[in-house]
Amino acid sequence: MKTYKVLLHRDYVVNIDAKNEEEAMSLAEFFIAGGRDASTEKEREQHSFRINEIEMVTNDAFEVEE
C-alpha cells in the first residue's frame, strides 16, 4: 500500500447569529473546524454569537503526491 498526500478544498455556508457582518465573518472563520462548530458555550456567551448551521457546499481534491 502506498501513502499519498491529498490537498482538499472545502467550502461551507455558515448560518450564524452575530452582532454585525464583520463579527459574523471573523467568528465563523475562527470557530469552524473540520466542518463543525468548535466554540464552547462560554465563548458563545463571551462574544455574543451562535452558529446555527454549517453546510458543506464544495469538497474537491485538487492535488495528490506520493
C-alpha positions in Angstrom: 0.0 0.0 0.0 1.3 3.5 -0.9 0.9 6.7 1.1 -0.4 9.9 -0.6 -0.8 13.5 0.4 -4.1 14.8 -1.0 -4.9 18.6 -1.0 -8.5 19.3 -0.4 -10.6 22.5 -0.9 -13.8 22.7 1.1 -16.3 25.5 1.2 -19.0 25.9 3.8 -22.1 28.0 4.2 -22.4 29.0 7.8 -25.6 30.3 9.3 -24.5 32.4 12.3 -26.2 34.9 14.7 -23.7 37.8 15.5 -23.6 41.5 16.3 -22.7 42.6 12.7 -21.3 41.4 9.4 -17.7 41.8 10.4 -18.2 39.8 13.6 -20.1 37.1 11.7 -17.2 36.6 9.2 -14.5 36.7 11.9 -16.2 34.3 14.3 -17.2 31.9 11.5 -13.5 31.8 10.3 -12.2 31.2 13.8 -14.7 28.7 15.2 -15.4 26.4 12.3 -13.0 23.4 12.5 -13.4 20.4 10.2 -16.9 21.3 9.3 -18.1 21.6 12.9 -18.7 24.3 15.5 -15.6 24.3 17.7 -16.8 27.1 20.0 -17.7 26.5 23.7 -20.8 27.8 25.4 -18.5 30.2 27.3 -17.1 31.6 24.1 -20.5 31.9 22.5 -21.7 33.9 25.6 -18.5 36.0 25.7 -18.6 37.0 22.0 -22.4 37.1 21.7 -22.9 34.7 18.8 -24.4 31.4 17.9 -23.6 29.1 15.0 -26.9 27.6 13.8 -26.0 25.5 10.8 -22.9 24.5 8.8 -23.4 23.2 5.3 -20.5 21.9 3.1 -21.1 23.0 -0.4 -17.8 22.1 -2.1 -15.5 19.2 -1.4 -12.8 19.0 -4.1 -9.4 17.2 -4.2 -7.1 19.2 -6.4 -3.7 17.7 -6.0 -2.1 14.5 -4.9 1.5 13.4 -4.4 3.0 10.1 -3.4 
